[in-house]
Amino acid sequence: MALVTGASGGIGGAISRRLAADGASVAVHYRSGTEAAERLVEEIRAQGAETAAFQADLAQADRAEALIGEVEDRLGPVDILIANAGLSSPAPLEEIDAESLEQALAVNLRAPFLQARRVLPHMREQRWGRILFSSSVAAFTGGLVGPHYAASKAGLHGLLHFIASRVAGEGVTVNAIAPALIENTTMLPGDPGDLAQRIPVGRLGRPGEVADLALAILGNGYVTSQVVGIDGGMYPR
């Protein structure tokens, strides 16, 4: 069973549909996109997969953890965690106060940490599991959103390397994808046409392309402790 946080958005929705098409039961998490989450649940059910929608504000530590229990009670233990939910509030350095920083860290870093820690005992016991974090090219370059966002995403890299090295021998992989400037999302820090000019391939990425990469990583038991970019060539490495 797979839990996708932030599933009401473009990337989360695309990953959820692909998981369902591959036969997984999918827990659809959302914060405020009720209608989008309900539409996604209907699509997944039409594919013949088991699914349900779950609301939680991941800025609240207790809700981030409680979500896992709610999913387990309804759909069973989490075998695949896609920690995709993110908070993006563009602002210059001078306008970012302690509250803004704490909010970004709470959603983008603390929630994935708490949820990964919560699902790992089951994965380790059954000797199979997949954890995939949603990072960003901003974790490498600083990006366009702001230092609070970049720092929260960079923190995921340390988290995944720490966990991955300790569970690799138990059939559990921990990785991250690092997208940049994906269309049909609410997290674009500017005009899509202007942003596309910053990308070597000359266009924004598509949620389906991110989902393709995510599913490839999830299906490969020899890929772990990696941050895999999907950014149109913005950050070659």
N, C-alpha and C positions, 0 to 999 in steps of 0.2 A: 504494500500500500504506500502511496506517495502523498506527501504533503507539500503543496506549493504555496508559499506565502506571497502575498501581493499578486494573487492570481487574477484579479480583476483588471490588471493592466495589460498592455500589449505583449510584453515578453512573458509574463507569468501565464497569460492565457494561451499563448502559442505553445509553451512547454507543457501545460496541462493537457491540451488537445493531443499532442504527440504521445504523451505518456498513456493516455486513454486508448489511443489507436494501437499502442503496443500491448494493450491488455491489462494495464494497471488500474487499480482503484485509485481515485484521486480526491483528496481533500482540498477544496478550494477555499483559501483564506482571503479575506478582504477586510479593509478598515472602514471605508465609507462608500465604496462602489457597489451598493446593494444590487442595483439593476444589472450591472455588468456581470456580477458574480452569479446571479440567478440565470442569466442568459447562458453563461458558460456551463453551468450545471445541466441545463436543458440540452445543450449540444453534446456534452459528454454522455448523458444518459441515452441520447439518440444513437450514440456509437455502441451502446450495449455495455458500457462500463459502469461500475458502482461509483457513486460520488455524492458529495454533500457540501454545502457552503458553511463556513464558519467565520463569524465576525470577531475581530479582536484588534485593539489598539496596541501595537507592539511597542509603543513608547512607554507603556506601563509594564514593569518587570514581571509583576504577578500575572498579567494577562498573557504575556509571551510564553510563560511556562504552562499556565492553565490551558492554553490552546491545545497543547500536545495531549493532555488528558482528555479533553473533549473529543478530539479526533479519535483517540484510541477507543473511547467508549462507543463511538458511533460506527467506525469503520475498521477498527483493529490497530495493531501496533504499526508504527511508522518504519518502513524498510528503506524508504528513499525520502530524504529531506532536501527540498529545494528552497533555500533561504534567500528568496528573491525580493521580498519587500524592502523598499528603500525610501528614504526621505531626502528630497532635493530642494533646497531653498536658496536660490542664487543670491549672493550678497558679497560685497567687497570686504576685505579684511577689517576695515575701520568700523563696519556696521555689525560685526559678529560679536555678540556678547556671550557671557558664560552660559546663559540659558539656551542660546542658539546652538552652541557647541554641544551642550549636554543632550539636547534633543536629537541632534544628528547622531551622536554616539549611541544613544539609547536605541534608536530604531535600526541603524545600519551596522552596529557592532555588538551591543549588549544582547539584543534579542537573538541574533544568530548564535552567539555563544551559549546562552541559556538553553535554547532549543536543541542545539547539537549535544550539549551535555545531557539533556533529558532523554534523547532517543538512543544514545550510544549503548547503554546497557543491553537493550534488546538486540541491537545489531551485533554486538560482540558475542552475546550468548548464542545467537543462531549462526554466527560466523559468516555473516553477509550483510552488507549495508552500503548505502551510498549517501554522502553528504556533498551538496554542491552549493557554494556560496555565490552570490551575485556581487562581484566587485565592480571596478570601473577603470578605464584607462586613466582617470584622474588619480588613481592610487600611485601611478608611475610618473605622471607628468605634472600633477597639481590641478590640471583641468580648468574648466571654465566656471564651475558652480561656486567654488569658494574653498578656503582651507579647511573649514569644518567638515565638508563633504569628503574632500580628498583624504583627510586624516582618518575619518571613520572607515573608509574603504581600504586604506592601506593597513589598518589594524586587522582586517580580515585575513590578510596574508600571513601575518605572524600566528594568528589563531589556527589557520588550517595546517600550517607546517608543524606546529606543536602537536595537534591532534593526530594528523596523518602518520607521523613517525611512530606513534604509539599504538596504532590499531591496524597498521598495514598487514601484519602477520595474521590477523584474525578475519580477513576477508572483507574489511571495511575500507573503502576509499574516500578520501576527502580532497576536494578540489575546488577551484573557483573559475568562473568565466569573467572576463573583463571587457564588457562591451563599451562602445563609444557611439553616441549620437545615433540612436535608433528611432526610426519613424514610428508614428502611432503610439507614442508614449506621452506621459504627462511630465516627463523629466527633462525635456529639451531646454537648455539655457539660452534660448534666443530664437530668431527666425530660422525656420528649416532651410530656406534657400541660402541664407548667409552662412549657416553652419556647414552646409554641404560643400562649400568652397574650401573649407579647411581640411577636407578629407581627400587623400590621394586618389581614391577610386572615383571621386567626383559625385558621390551621392550618400544619403543616409543609409544606414543598415536597416534590415527588415526583421521584425520579430521572429518570423519563420526561420531566418538564417541563424539567429541566436538559439532557437529551439533545436535546429539540426546539430549544432555543436554540442549543446547540452546533452542530447540523447546519445551522441557518439561517446562522450566522456562517461556517462552513466553506464553504457554498455561495455566498457573496457576495464577489466579488473586489474590491468597492469599500469594504468594511469592513476597516480595518486600524488598528493603534495604538489600539485601544479596549479599555476594561474595561467589560463589560456586566453589570449587576447582575441577579440573579434571587433576590429576597429577601422577597417578599410585602409590599413597601412599608416594610421596616425602615429603609432609608437612601434617602429620596427625594433626587434631585439632578438 
